[in-house]
Amino acid sequence: MGYVENIYQGVMLILHSELAQLARERSDEEVVDPKATLEVTCKPKCVRQLKEYQACSKRIEGDESGHKHCTGQYFDYWHCIDKCVAAKLFDHLK
């Protein structure tokens, strides 16, 4: 199994656990924000951005100066998720 397949399987395990957690938190009478569910389902599409963020975080782990950061990679990751969610969100709103 290749590197990308291992990453994909890891993301899918996280996705499954996050969806299970959302289901446990939800009751029948409660209004659920569809954006949170859509974010979870969009995360596997943003594996490249997540890996870039994780690699950056690992690179700067020992930085004592505080000058290094991974803000750009973090925003790239969430931009990817938001772009995916935006395409689907309004179909779920009443």
PyMOL Python script that loads the backbone (N, CA, C, O; Angstrom):
from pymol import cmd

cmd.read_pdbstr("""\
ATOM      1  N   MET A   1       0.854  -1.172   0.000  1.00  0.00           N
ATOM      2  CA  MET A   1       0.000   0.000   0.000  1.00  0.00           C
ATOM      3  C   MET A   1       0.896   1.231   0.000  1.00  0.00           C
ATOM      4  O   MET A   1       1.875   1.293   0.744  1.00  0.00           O
ATOM      5  N   GLY A   2       0.561   2.204  -0.832  1.00  0.00           N
ATOM      6  CA  GLY A   2       1.375   3.393  -0.977  1.00  0.00           C
ATOM      7  C   GLY A   2       1.108   4.443   0.083  1.00  0.00           C
ATOM      8  O   GLY A   2       0.181   4.341   0.887  1.00  0.00           O
ATOM      9  N   TYR A   3       1.948   5.440   0.050  1.00  0.00           N
ATOM     10  CA  TYR A   3       1.881   6.546   0.999  1.00  0.00           C
ATOM     11  C   TYR A   3       0.531   7.251   0.946  1.00  0.00           C
ATOM     12  O   TYR A   3      -0.073   7.509   1.987  1.00  0.00           O
ATOM     13  N   VAL A   4       0.055   7.565  -0.253  1.00  0.00           N
ATOM     14  CA  VAL A   4      -1.216   8.282  -0.415  1.00  0.00           C
ATOM     15  C   VAL A   4      -2.377   7.430   0.088  1.00  0.00           C
ATOM     16  O   VAL A   4      -3.302   7.946   0.715  1.00  0.00           O
ATOM     17  N   GLU A   5      -2.332   6.134  -0.183  1.00  0.00           N
ATOM     18  CA  GLU A   5      -3.406   5.260   0.284  1.00  0.00           C
ATOM     19  C   GLU A   5      -3.442   5.205   1.810  1.00  0.00           C
ATOM     20  O   GLU A   5      -4.520   5.178   2.405  1.00  0.00           O
ATOM     21  N   ASN A   6      -2.267   5.188   2.444  1.00  0.00           N
ATOM     22  CA  ASN A   6      -2.209   5.201   3.911  1.00  0.00           C
ATOM     23  C   ASN A   6      -2.795   6.493   4.471  1.00  0.00           C
ATOM     24  O   ASN A   6      -3.531   6.472   5.457  1.00  0.00           O
ATOM     25  N   ILE A   7      -2.468   7.602   3.843  1.00  0.00           N
ATOM     26  CA  ILE A   7      -3.015   8.891   4.275  1.00  0.00           C
ATOM     27  C   ILE A   7      -4.531   8.884   4.116  1.00  0.00           C
ATOM     28  O   ILE A   7      -5.261   9.308   5.012  1.00  0.00           O
ATOM     29  N   TYR A   8      -4.998   8.397   2.964  1.00  0.00           N
ATOM     30  CA  TYR A   8      -6.436   8.365   2.706  1.00  0.00           C
ATOM     31  C   TYR A   8      -7.150   7.511   3.750  1.00  0.00           C
ATOM     32  O   TYR A   8      -8.201   7.905   4.256  1.00  0.00           O
ATOM     33  N   GLN A   9      -6.595   6.353   4.075  1.00  0.00           N
ATOM     34  CA  GLN A   9      -7.216   5.493   5.084  1.00  0.00           C
ATOM     35  C   GLN A   9      -7.255   6.181   6.441  1.00  0.00           C
ATOM     36  O   GLN A   9      -8.241   6.071   7.170  1.00  0.00           O
ATOM     37  N   GLY A  10      -6.177   6.893   6.780  1.00  0.00           N
ATOM     38  CA  GLY A  10      -6.154   7.624   8.050  1.00  0.00           C
ATOM     39  C   GLY A  10      -7.221   8.701   8.099  1.00  0.00           C
ATOM     40  O   GLY A  10      -7.906   8.863   9.108  1.00  0.00           O
ATOM     41  N   VAL A  11      -7.358   9.431   7.013  1.00  0.00           N
ATOM     42  CA  VAL A  11      -8.380  10.486   6.952  1.00  0.00           C
ATOM     43  C   VAL A  11      -9.776   9.876   7.039  1.00  0.00           C
ATOM     44  O   VAL A  11     -10.657  10.428   7.697  1.00  0.00           O
ATOM     45  N   MET A  12      -9.977   8.740   6.376  1.00  0.00           N
ATOM     46  CA  MET A  12     -11.289   8.096   6.418  1.00  0.00           C
ATOM     47  C   MET A  12     -11.624   7.616   7.829  1.00  0.00           C
ATOM     48  O   MET A  12     -12.786   7.681   8.233  1.00  0.00           O
ATOM     49  N   LEU A  13     -10.636   7.135   8.589  1.00  0.00           N
ATOM     50  CA  LEU A  13     -10.878   6.738   9.979  1.00  0.00           C
ATOM     51  C   LEU A  13     -11.280   7.945  10.819  1.00  0.00           C
ATOM     52  O   LEU A  13     -12.196   7.864  11.637  1.00  0.00           O
ATOM     53  N   ILE A  14     -10.593   9.059  10.614  1.00  0.00           N
ATOM     54  CA  ILE A  14     -10.935  10.287  11.338  1.00  0.00           C
ATOM     55  C   ILE A  14     -12.334  10.740  10.949  1.00  0.00           C
ATOM     56  O   ILE A  14     -13.130  11.121  11.807  1.00  0.00           O
ATOM     57  N   LEU A  15     -12.631  10.698   9.663  1.00  0.00           N
ATOM     58  CA  LEU A  15     -13.947  11.078   9.159  1.00  0.00           C
ATOM     59  C   LEU A  15     -15.035  10.243   9.809  1.00  0.00           C
ATOM     60  O   LEU A  15     -16.045  10.781  10.263  1.00  0.00           O
ATOM     61  N   HIS A  16     -14.838   8.934   9.858  1.00  0.00           N
ATOM     62  CA  HIS A  16     -15.831   8.037  10.451  1.00  0.00           C
ATOM     63  C   HIS A  16     -16.047   8.376  11.927  1.00  0.00           C
ATOM     64  O   HIS A  16     -17.185   8.408  12.395  1.00  0.00           O
ATOM     65  N   SER A  17     -14.959   8.628  12.663  1.00  0.00           N
ATOM     66  CA  SER A  17     -15.113   8.925  14.084  1.00  0.00           C
ATOM     67  C   SER A  17     -15.795  10.272  14.297  1.00  0.00           C
ATOM     68  O   SER A  17     -16.589  10.423  15.226  1.00  0.00           O
ATOM     69  N   GLU A  18     -15.490  11.270  13.430  1.00  0.00           N
ATOM     70  CA  GLU A  18     -16.145  12.572  13.556  1.00  0.00           C
ATOM     71  C   GLU A  18     -17.629  12.482  13.228  1.00  0.00           C
ATOM     72  O   GLU A  18     -18.446  13.114  13.898  1.00  0.00           O
ATOM     73  N   LEU A  19     -17.990  11.712  12.216  1.00  0.00           N
ATOM     74  CA  LEU A  19     -19.409  11.530  11.882  1.00  0.00           C
ATOM     75  C   LEU A  19     -20.138  10.803  13.004  1.00  0.00           C
ATOM     76  O   LEU A  19     -21.277  11.141  13.327  1.00  0.00           O
ATOM     77  N   ALA A  20     -19.492   9.809  13.598  1.00  0.00           N
ATOM     78  CA  ALA A  20     -20.098   9.087  14.720  1.00  0.00           C
ATOM     79  C   ALA A  20     -20.320  10.030  15.901  1.00  0.00           C
ATOM     80  O   ALA A  20     -21.354   9.967  16.566  1.00  0.00           O
ATOM     81  N   GLN A  21     -19.342  10.908  16.158  1.00  0.00           N
ATOM     82  CA  GLN A  21     -19.478  11.877  17.244  1.00  0.00           C
ATOM     83  C   GLN A  21     -20.627  12.840  16.966  1.00  0.00           C
ATOM     84  O   GLN A  21     -21.397  13.148  17.875  1.00  0.00           O
ATOM     85  N   LEU A  22     -20.758  13.317  15.745  1.00  0.00           N
ATOM     86  CA  LEU A  22     -21.875  14.198  15.389  1.00  0.00           C
ATOM     87  C   LEU A  22     -23.205  13.494  15.575  1.00  0.00           C
ATOM     88  O   LEU A  22     -24.166  14.102  16.046  1.00  0.00           O
ATOM     89  N   ALA A  23     -23.276  12.220  15.211  1.00  0.00           N
ATOM     90  CA  ALA A  23     -24.518  11.463  15.355  1.00  0.00           C
ATOM     91  C   ALA A  23     -24.877  11.294  16.829  1.00  0.00           C
ATOM     92  O   ALA A  23     -26.051  11.369  17.190  1.00  0.00           O
ATOM     93  N   ARG A  24     -23.885  11.066  17.678  1.00  0.00           N
ATOM     94  CA  ARG A  24     -24.152  10.910  19.117  1.00  0.00           C
ATOM     95  C   ARG A  24     -24.649  12.204  19.727  1.00  0.00           C
ATOM     96  O   ARG A  24     -25.488  12.181  20.628  1.00  0.00           O
ATOM     97  N   GLU A  25     -24.142  13.339  19.250  1.00  0.00           N
ATOM     98  CA  GLU A  25     -24.522  14.631  19.808  1.00  0.00           C
ATOM     99  C   GLU A  25     -25.902  15.082  19.349  1.00  0.00           C
ATOM    100  O   GLU A  25     -26.493  15.983  19.945  1.00  0.00           O
ATOM    101  N   ARG A  26     -26.402  14.475  18.323  1.00  0.00           N
ATOM    102  CA  ARG A  26     -27.649  14.914  17.698  1.00  0.00           C
ATOM    103  C   ARG A  26     -28.852  14.184  18.298  1.00  0.00           C
ATOM    104  O   ARG A  26     -28.817  12.969  18.495  1.00  0.00           O
ATOM    105  N   SER A  27     -29.898  14.928  18.580  1.00  0.00           N
ATOM    106  CA  SER A  27     -31.158  14.306  18.999  1.00  0.00           C
ATOM    107  C   SER A  27     -32.201  14.594  17.927  1.00  0.00           C
ATOM    108  O   SER A  27     -31.977  15.421  17.044  1.00  0.00           O
ATOM    109  N   ASP A  28     -33.338  13.911  18.004  1.00  0.00           N
ATOM    110  CA  ASP A  28     -34.358  14.050  16.968  1.00  0.00           C
ATOM    111  C   ASP A  28     -34.963  15.454  16.900  1.00  0.00           C
ATOM    112  O   ASP A  28     -35.298  15.921  15.811  1.00  0.00           O
ATOM    113  N   GLU A  29     -35.110  16.133  18.033  1.00  0.00           N
ATOM    114  CA  GLU A  29     -35.737  17.440  18.055  1.00  0.00           C
ATOM    115  C   GLU A  29     -34.755  18.562  17.743  1.00  0.00           C
ATOM    116  O   GLU A  29     -35.170  19.665  17.386  1.00  0.00           O
ATOM    117  N   GLU A  30     -33.518  18.304  17.869  1.00  0.00           N
ATOM    118  CA  GLU A  30     -32.487  19.316  17.751  1.00  0.00           C
ATOM    119  C   GLU A  30     -32.193  19.676  16.290  1.00  0.00           C
ATOM    120  O   GLU A  30     -32.093  18.801  15.430  1.00  0.00           O
ATOM    121  N   VAL A  31     -32.059  20.969  16.031  1.00  0.00           N
ATOM    122  CA  VAL A  31     -31.686  21.425  14.697  1.00  0.00           C
ATOM    123  C   VAL A  31     -30.170  21.250  14.563  1.00  0.00           C
ATOM    124  O   VAL A  31     -29.410  21.660  15.441  1.00  0.00           O
ATOM    125  N   VAL A  32     -29.745  20.643  13.468  1.00  0.00           N
ATOM    126  CA  VAL A  32     -28.329  20.370  13.259  1.00  0.00           C
ATOM    127  C   VAL A  32     -27.792  21.272  12.158  1.00  0.00           C
ATOM    128  O   VAL A  32     -28.412  21.425  11.106  1.00  0.00           O
ATOM    129  N   ASP A  33     -26.654  21.856  12.408  1.00  0.00           N
ATOM    130  CA  ASP A  33     -25.998  22.694  11.415  1.00  0.00           C
ATOM    131  C   ASP A  33     -25.413  21.789  10.324  1.00  0.00           C
ATOM    132  O   ASP A  33     -24.499  21.014  10.603  1.00  0.00           O
ATOM    133  N   PRO A  34     -25.918  21.871   9.098  1.00  0.00           N
ATOM    134  CA  PRO A  34     -25.415  20.997   8.042  1.00  0.00           C
ATOM    135  C   PRO A  34     -23.968  21.310   7.664  1.00  0.00           C
ATOM    136  O   PRO A  34     -23.281  20.461   7.095  1.00  0.00           O
ATOM    137  N   LYS A  35     -23.502  22.513   7.972  1.00  0.00           N
ATOM    138  CA  LYS A  35     -22.131  22.883   7.628  1.00  0.00           C
ATOM    139  C   LYS A  35     -21.127  21.984   8.342  1.00  0.00           C
ATOM    140  O   LYS A  35     -20.131  21.579   7.743  1.00  0.00           O
ATOM    141  N   ALA A  36     -21.368  21.671   9.597  1.00  0.00           N
ATOM    142  CA  ALA A  36     -20.448  20.815  10.352  1.00  0.00           C
ATOM    143  C   ALA A  36     -20.353  19.425   9.734  1.00  0.00           C
ATOM    144  O   ALA A  36     -19.262  18.868   9.619  1.00  0.00           O
ATOM    145  N   THR A  37     -21.481  18.870   9.341  1.00  0.00           N
ATOM    146  CA  THR A  37     -21.492  17.551   8.707  1.00  0.00           C
ATOM    147  C   THR A  37     -20.806  17.600   7.353  1.00  0.00           C
ATOM    148  O   THR A  37     -20.039  16.700   7.012  1.00  0.00           O
ATOM    149  N   LEU A  38     -21.073  18.637   6.583  1.00  0.00           N
ATOM    150  CA  LEU A  38     -20.447  18.776   5.270  1.00  0.00           C
ATOM    151  C   LEU A  38     -18.932  18.968   5.388  1.00  0.00           C
ATOM    152  O   LEU A  38     -18.177  18.467   4.555  1.00  0.00           O
ATOM    153  N   GLU A  39     -18.487  19.693   6.420  1.00  0.00           N
ATOM    154  CA  GLU A  39     -17.046  19.859   6.622  1.00  0.00           C
ATOM    155  C   GLU A  39     -16.370  18.513   6.824  1.00  0.00           C
ATOM    156  O   GLU A  39     -15.295  18.258   6.281  1.00  0.00           O
ATOM    157  N   VAL A  40     -17.001  17.663   7.603  1.00  0.00           N
ATOM    158  CA  VAL A  40     -16.435  16.330   7.849  1.00  0.00           C
ATOM    159  C   VAL A  40     -16.364  15.528   6.558  1.00  0.00           C
ATOM    160  O   VAL A  40     -15.376  14.836   6.308  1.00  0.00           O
ATOM    161  N   THR A  41     -17.399  15.616   5.741  1.00  0.00           N
ATOM    162  CA  THR A  41     -17.395  14.837   4.497  1.00  0.00           C
ATOM    163  C   THR A  41     -16.445  15.421   3.453  1.00  0.00           C
ATOM    164  O   THR A  41     -16.036  14.714   2.532  1.00  0.00           O
ATOM    165  N   CYS A  42     -16.090  16.690   3.580  1.00  0.00           N
ATOM    166  CA  CYS A  42     -15.185  17.320   2.609  1.00  0.00           C
ATOM    167  C   CYS A  42     -13.708  17.132   2.966  1.00  0.00           C
ATOM    168  O   CYS A  42     -12.852  17.317   2.101  1.00  0.00           O
ATOM    169  N   LYS A  43     -13.390  16.779   4.181  1.00  0.00           N
ATOM    170  CA  LYS A  43     -11.993  16.657   4.599  1.00  0.00           C
ATOM    171  C   LYS A  43     -11.178  15.676   3.753  1.00  0.00           C
ATOM    172  O   LYS A  43     -10.013  15.964   3.479  1.00  0.00           O
ATOM    173  N   PRO A  44     -11.722  14.538   3.326  1.00  0.00           N
ATOM    174  CA  PRO A  44     -10.904  13.636   2.495  1.00  0.00           C
ATOM    175  C   PRO A  44     -10.477  14.250   1.159  1.00  0.00           C
ATOM    176  O   PRO A  44      -9.497  13.806   0.560  1.00  0.00           O
ATOM    177  N   LYS A  45     -11.193  15.253   0.697  1.00  0.00           N
ATOM    178  CA  LYS A  45     -10.842  15.903  -0.561  1.00  0.00           C
ATOM    179  C   LYS A  45      -9.682  16.887  -0.387  1.00  0.00           C
ATOM    180  O   LYS A  45      -9.148  17.394  -1.374  1.00  0.00           O
ATOM    181  N   CYS A  46      -9.299  17.153   0.830  1.00  0.00           N
ATOM    182  CA  CYS A  46      -8.274  18.150   1.122  1.00  0.00           C
ATOM    183  C   CYS A  46      -7.046  17.533   1.789  1.00  0.00           C
ATOM    184  O   CYS A  46      -6.367  18.187   2.581  1.00  0.00           O
ATOM    185  N   VAL A  47      -6.769  16.293   1.470  1.00  0.00           N
ATOM    186  CA  VAL A  47      -5.647  15.567   2.083  1.00  0.00           C
ATOM    187  C   VAL A  47      -4.310  16.240   1.754  1.00  0.00           C
ATOM    188  O   VAL A  47      -3.441  16.336   2.622  1.00  0.00           O
ATOM    189  N   ARG A  48      -4.136  16.701   0.528  1.00  0.00           N
ATOM    190  CA  ARG A  48      -2.867  17.334   0.137  1.00  0.00           C
ATOM    191  C   ARG A  48      -2.584  18.552   1.016  1.00  0.00           C
ATOM    192  O   ARG A  48      -1.467  18.721   1.506  1.00  0.00           O
ATOM    193  N   GLN A  49      -3.589  19.395   1.214  1.00  0.00           N
ATOM    194  CA  GLN A  49      -3.408  20.598   2.026  1.00  0.00           C
ATOM    195  C   GLN A  49      -3.157  20.231   3.492  1.00  0.00           C
ATOM    196  O   GLN A  49      -2.366  20.882   4.173  1.00  0.00           O
ATOM    197  N   LEU A  50      -3.836  19.182   3.971  1.00  0.00           N
ATOM    198  CA  LEU A  50      -3.626  18.731   5.346  1.00  0.00           C
ATOM    199  C   LEU A  50      -2.199  18.234   5.529  1.00  0.00           C
ATOM    200  O   LEU A  50      -1.555  18.557   6.527  1.00  0.00           O
ATOM    201  N   LYS A  51      -1.699  17.449   4.575  1.00  0.00           N
ATOM    202  CA  LYS A  51      -0.334  16.933   4.671  1.00  0.00           C
ATOM    203  C   LYS A  51       0.683  18.076   4.627  1.00  0.00           C
ATOM    204  O   LYS A  51       1.693  18.028   5.330  1.00  0.00           O
ATOM    205  N   GLU A  52       0.432  19.095   3.816  1.00  0.00           N
ATOM    206  CA  GLU A  52       1.334  20.252   3.766  1.00  0.00           C
ATOM    207  C   GLU A  52       1.345  20.965   5.114  1.00  0.00           C
ATOM    208  O   GLU A  52       2.405  21.379   5.584  1.00  0.00           O
ATOM    209  N   TYR A  53       0.189  21.111   5.734  1.00  0.00           N
ATOM    210  CA  TYR A  53       0.110  21.757   7.048  1.00  0.00           C
ATOM    211  C   TYR A  53       0.830  20.914   8.102  1.00  0.00           C
ATOM    212  O   TYR A  53       1.580  21.448   8.919  1.00  0.00           O
ATOM    213  N   GLN A  54       0.605  19.612   8.084  1.00  0.00           N
ATOM    214  CA  GLN A  54       1.256  18.731   9.053  1.00  0.00           C
ATOM    215  C   GLN A  54       2.773  18.727   8.868  1.00  0.00           C
ATOM    216  O   GLN A  54       3.516  18.717   9.849  1.00  0.00           O
ATOM    217  N   ALA A  55       3.236  18.736   7.618  1.00  0.00           N
ATOM    218  CA  ALA A  55       4.676  18.778   7.352  1.00  0.00           C
ATOM    219  C   ALA A  55       5.280  20.079   7.868  1.00  0.00           C
ATOM    220  O   ALA A  55       6.363  20.073   8.452  1.00  0.00           O
ATOM    221  N   CYS A  56       4.594  21.178   7.658  1.00  0.00           N
ATOM    222  CA  CYS A  56       5.062  22.471   8.156  1.00  0.00           C
ATOM    223  C   CYS A  56       5.123  22.457   9.682  1.00  0.00           C
ATOM    224  O   CYS A  56       6.110  22.894  10.274  1.00  0.00           O
ATOM    225  N   SER A  57       4.072  21.957  10.306  1.00  0.00           N
ATOM    226  CA  SER A  57       4.033  21.897  11.771  1.00  0.00           C
ATOM    227  C   SER A  57       5.195  21.083  12.320  1.00  0.00           C
ATOM    228  O   SER A  57       5.805  21.447  13.326  1.00  0.00           O
ATOM    229  N   LYS A  58       5.488  19.992  11.655  1.00  0.00           N
ATOM    230  CA  LYS A  58       6.598  19.139  12.089  1.00  0.00           C
ATOM    231  C   LYS A  58       7.936  19.856  11.898  1.00  0.00           C
ATOM    232  O   LYS A  58       8.820  19.758  12.748  1.00  0.00           O
ATOM    233  N   ARG A  59       8.086  20.583  10.769  1.00  0.00           N
ATOM    234  CA  ARG A  59       9.324  21.313  10.486  1.00  0.00           C
ATOM    235  C   ARG A  59       9.631  22.367  11.540  1.00  0.00           C
ATOM    236  O   ARG A  59      10.789  22.559  11.911  1.00  0.00           O
ATOM    237  N   ILE A  60       8.608  23.045  12.019  1.00  0.00           N
ATOM    238  CA  ILE A  60       8.840  24.162  12.943  1.00  0.00           C
ATOM    239  C   ILE A  60       8.638  23.765  14.406  1.00  0.00           C
ATOM    240  O   ILE A  60       8.648  24.622  15.289  1.00  0.00           O
ATOM    241  N   GLU A  61       8.459  22.494  14.658  1.00  0.00           N
ATOM    242  CA  GLU A  61       8.180  21.995  15.998  1.00  0.00           C
ATOM    243  C   GLU A  61       9.159  22.522  17.052  1.00  0.00           C
ATOM    244  O   GLU A  61       8.736  22.881  18.151  1.00  0.00           O
ATOM    245  N   GLY A  62      10.443  22.573  16.744  1.00  0.00           N
ATOM    246  CA  GLY A  62      11.437  22.977  17.729  1.00  0.00           C
ATOM    247  C   GLY A  62      11.772  24.458  17.715  1.00  0.00           C
ATOM    248  O   GLY A  62      12.717  24.875  18.385  1.00  0.00           O
ATOM    249  N   ASP A  63      11.033  25.257  16.979  1.00  0.00           N
ATOM    250  CA  ASP A  63      11.329  26.688  16.883  1.00  0.00           C
ATOM    251  C   ASP A  63      11.033  27.378  18.204  1.00  0.00           C
ATOM    252  O   ASP A  63       9.892  27.408  18.666  1.00  0.00           O
ATOM    253  N   GLU A  64      12.060  27.921  18.793  1.00  0.00           N
ATOM    254  CA  GLU A  64      11.913  28.625  20.066  1.00  0.00           C
ATOM    255  C   GLU A  64      11.673  30.124  19.863  1.00  0.00           C
ATOM    256  O   GLU A  64      11.216  30.814  20.775  1.00  0.00           O
ATOM    257  N   SER A  65      11.984  30.621  18.664  1.00  0.00           N
ATOM    258  CA  SER A  65      11.913  32.068  18.427  1.00  0.00           C
ATOM    259  C   SER A  65      10.478  32.568  18.252  1.00  0.00           C
ATOM    260  O   SER A  65      10.179  33.721  18.562  1.00  0.00           O
ATOM    261  N   GLY A  66       9.596  31.706  17.758  1.00  0.00           N
ATOM    262  CA  GLY A  66       8.221  32.121  17.516  1.00  0.00           C
ATOM    263  C   GLY A  66       8.033  32.833  16.193  1.00  0.00           C
ATOM    264  O   GLY A  66       6.942  33.318  15.894  1.00  0.00           O
ATOM    265  N   HIS A  67       9.096  32.898  15.394  1.00  0.00           N
ATOM    266  CA  HIS A  67       9.021  33.593  14.110  1.00  0.00           C
ATOM    267  C   HIS A  67       8.473  32.703  13.003  1.00  0.00           C
ATOM    268  O   HIS A  67       7.943  33.204  12.011  1.00  0.00           O
ATOM    269  N   LYS A  68       8.594  31.408  13.163  1.00  0.00           N
ATOM    270  CA  LYS A  68       8.113  30.495  12.127  1.00  0.00           C
ATOM    271  C   LYS A  68       6.670  30.116  12.440  1.00  0.00           C
ATOM    272  O   LYS A  68       6.287  29.973  13.601  1.00  0.00           O
ATOM    273  N   HIS A  69       5.890  29.960  11.394  1.00  0.00           N
ATOM    274  CA  HIS A  69       4.488  29.588  11.584  1.00  0.00           C
ATOM    275  C   HIS A  69       3.976  28.868  10.346  1.00  0.00           C
ATOM    276  O   HIS A  69       4.642  28.848   9.311  1.00  0.00           O
ATOM    277  N   CYS A  70       2.806  28.285  10.456  1.00  0.00           N
ATOM    278  CA  CYS A  70       2.190  27.541   9.356  1.00  0.00           C
ATOM    279  C   CYS A  70       0.822  28.114   9.020  1.00  0.00           C
ATOM    280  O   CYS A  70      -0.066  27.388   8.575  1.00  0.00           O
ATOM    281  N   THR A  71       0.652  29.398   9.230  1.00  0.00           N
ATOM    282  CA  THR A  71      -0.633  30.045   9.006  1.00  0.00           C
ATOM    283  C   THR A  71      -1.117  29.870   7.572  1.00  0.00           C
ATOM    284  O   THR A  71      -2.292  29.586   7.339  1.00  0.00           O
ATOM    285  N   GLY A  72      -0.220  30.039   6.620  1.00  0.00           N
ATOM    286  CA  GLY A  72      -0.606  29.900   5.215  1.00  0.00           C
ATOM    287  C   GLY A  72      -1.129  28.517   4.896  1.00  0.00           C
ATOM    288  O   GLY A  72      -2.149  28.378   4.221  1.00  0.00           O
ATOM    289  N   GLN A  73      -0.438  27.488   5.375  1.00  0.00           N
ATOM    290  CA  GLN A  73      -0.869  26.110   5.122  1.00  0.00           C
ATOM    291  C   GLN A  73      -2.180  25.807   5.837  1.00  0.00           C
ATOM    292  O   GLN A  73      -3.030  25.086   5.314  1.00  0.00           O
ATOM    293  N   TYR A  74      -2.338  26.362   7.032  1.00  0.00           N
ATOM    294  CA  TYR A  74      -3.580  26.171   7.787  1.00  0.00           C
ATOM    295  C   TYR A  74      -4.763  26.766   7.023  1.00  0.00           C
ATOM    296  O   TYR A  74      -5.806  26.128   6.881  1.00  0.00           O
ATOM    297  N   PHE A  75      -4.587  27.995   6.535  1.00  0.00           N
ATOM    298  CA  PHE A  75      -5.663  28.637   5.784  1.00  0.00           C
ATOM    299  C   PHE A  75      -5.915  27.949   4.447  1.00  0.00           C
ATOM    300  O   PHE A  75      -7.057  27.888   3.992  1.00  0.00           O
ATOM    301  N   ASP A  76      -4.867  27.431   3.814  1.00  0.00           N
ATOM    302  CA  ASP A  76      -5.053  26.676   2.568  1.00  0.00           C
ATOM    303  C   ASP A  76      -5.927  25.449   2.809  1.00  0.00           C
ATOM    304  O   ASP A  76      -6.804  25.133   2.004  1.00  0.00           O
ATOM    305  N   TYR A  77      -5.682  24.759   3.926  1.00  0.00           N
ATOM    306  CA  TYR A  77      -6.463  23.566   4.280  1.00  0.00           C
ATOM    307  C   TYR A  77      -7.936  23.936   4.471  1.00  0.00           C
ATOM    308  O   TYR A  77      -8.813  23.290   3.898  1.00  0.00           O
ATOM    309  N   TRP A  78      -8.210  24.961   5.265  1.00  0.00           N
ATOM    310  CA  TRP A  78      -9.599  25.333   5.525  1.00  0.00           C
ATOM    311  C   TRP A  78     -10.261  25.979   4.324  1.00  0.00           C
ATOM    312  O   TRP A  78     -11.479  25.885   4.170  1.00  0.00           O
ATOM    313  N   HIS A  79      -9.486  26.634   3.468  1.00  0.00           N
ATOM    314  CA  HIS A  79     -10.050  27.172   2.230  1.00  0.00           C
ATOM    315  C   HIS A  79     -10.551  26.031   1.346  1.00  0.00           C
ATOM    316  O   HIS A  79     -11.624  26.128   0.750  1.00  0.00           O
ATOM    317  N   CYS A  80      -9.777  24.958   1.263  1.00  0.00           N
ATOM    318  CA  CYS A  80     -10.179  23.788   0.482  1.00  0.00           C
ATOM    319  C   CYS A  80     -11.490  23.205   1.026  1.00  0.00           C
ATOM    320  O   CYS A  80     -12.402  22.890   0.262  1.00  0.00           O
ATOM    321  N   ILE A  81     -11.570  23.069   2.343  1.00  0.00           N
ATOM    322  CA  ILE A  81     -12.793  22.530   2.956  1.00  0.00           C
ATOM    323  C   ILE A  81     -13.967  23.467   2.711  1.00  0.00           C
ATOM    324  O   ILE A  81     -15.047  23.020   2.325  1.00  0.00           O
ATOM    325  N   ASP A  82     -13.764  24.769   2.932  1.00  0.00           N
ATOM    326  CA  ASP A  82     -14.846  25.740   2.729  1.00  0.00           C
ATOM    327  C   ASP A  82     -15.341  25.765   1.289  1.00  0.00           C
ATOM    328  O   ASP A  82     -16.541  25.885   1.041  1.00  0.00           O
ATOM    329  N   LYS A  83     -14.421  25.653   0.349  1.00  0.00           N
ATOM    330  CA  LYS A  83     -14.804  25.645  -1.072  1.00  0.00           C
ATOM    331  C   LYS A  83     -15.671  24.429  -1.383  1.00  0.00           C
ATOM    332  O   LYS A  83     -16.652  24.539  -2.117  1.00  0.00           O
ATOM    333  N   CYS A  84     -15.319  23.287  -0.836  1.00  0.00           N
ATOM    334  CA  CYS A  84     -16.103  22.064  -1.025  1.00  0.00           C
ATOM    335  C   CYS A  84     -17.476  22.200  -0.376  1.00  0.00           C
ATOM    336  O   CYS A  84     -18.488  21.838  -0.975  1.00  0.00           O
ATOM    337  N   VAL A  85     -17.512  22.722   0.849  1.00  0.00           N
ATOM    338  CA  VAL A  85     -18.767  22.883   1.586  1.00  0.00           C
ATOM    339  C   VAL A  85     -19.690  23.874   0.880  1.00  0.00           C
ATOM    340  O   VAL A  85     -20.894  23.638   0.782  1.00  0.00           O
ATOM    341  N   ALA A  86     -19.135  24.974   0.390  1.00  0.00           N
ATOM    342  CA  ALA A  86     -19.941  26.021  -0.239  1.00  0.00           C
ATOM    343  C   ALA A  86     -20.737  25.483  -1.420  1.00  0.00           C
ATOM    344  O   ALA A  86     -21.870  25.903  -1.653  1.00  0.00           O
ATOM    345  N   ALA A  87     -20.154  24.566  -2.155  1.00  0.00           N
ATOM    346  CA  ALA A  87     -20.836  24.010  -3.323  1.00  0.00           C
ATOM    347  C   ALA A  87     -22.053  23.178  -2.940  1.00  0.00           C
ATOM    348  O   ALA A  87     -22.953  22.987  -3.758  1.00  0.00           O
ATOM    349  N   LYS A  88     -22.090  22.683  -1.710  1.00  0.00           N
ATOM    350  CA  LYS A  88     -23.164  21.780  -1.283  1.00  0.00           C
ATOM    351  C   LYS A  88     -24.099  22.363  -0.233  1.00  0.00           C
ATOM    352  O   LYS A  88     -25.216  21.875  -0.064  1.00  0.00           O
ATOM    353  N   LEU A  89     -23.659  23.398   0.472  1.00  0.00           N
ATOM    354  CA  LEU A  89     -24.379  23.866   1.657  1.00  0.00           C
ATOM    355  C   LEU A  89     -25.801  24.343   1.364  1.00  0.00           C
ATOM    356  O   LEU A  89     -26.729  23.977   2.085  1.00  0.00           O
ATOM    357  N   PHE A  90     -25.985  25.136   0.342  1.00  0.00           N
ATOM    358  CA  PHE A  90     -27.296  25.722   0.112  1.00  0.00           C
ATOM    359  C   PHE A  90     -28.335  24.698  -0.345  1.00  0.00           C
ATOM    360  O   PHE A  90     -29.535  24.960  -0.267  1.00  0.00           O
ATOM    361  N   ASP A  91     -27.888  23.542  -0.817  1.00  0.00           N
ATOM    362  CA  ASP A  91     -28.818  22.456  -1.130  1.00  0.00           C
ATOM    363  C   ASP A  91     -29.424  21.870   0.147  1.00  0.00           C
ATOM    364  O   ASP A  91     -30.493  21.261   0.100  1.00  0.00           O
ATOM    365  N   HIS A  92     -28.749  22.051   1.289  1.00  0.00           N
ATOM    366  CA  HIS A  92     -29.212  21.473   2.554  1.00  0.00           C
ATOM    367  C   HIS A  92     -29.997  22.459   3.411  1.00  0.00           C
ATOM    368  O   HIS A  92     -30.578  22.062   4.421  1.00  0.00           O
ATOM    369  N   LEU A  93     -30.028  23.715   3.034  1.00  0.00           N
ATOM    370  CA  LEU A  93     -30.752  24.713   3.818  1.00  0.00           C
ATOM    371  C   LEU A  93     -32.191  24.835   3.355  1.00  0.00           C
ATOM    372  O   LEU A  93     -32.505  24.666   2.177  1.00  0.00           O
ATOM    373  N   LYS A  94     -33.055  25.134   4.311  1.00  0.00           N
ATOM    374  CA  LYS A  94     -34.482  25.271   3.983  1.00  0.00           C
ATOM    375  C   LYS A  94     -34.791  26.697   3.612  1.00  0.00           C
ATOM    376  O   LYS A  94     -35.938  27.019   3.303  1.00  0.00           O
TER     377      LYS A  94
END
""", "prot")
cmd.dss("prot")
cmd.show_as("cartoon", "prot")
cmd.util.cbc("prot")
cmd.orient("prot")
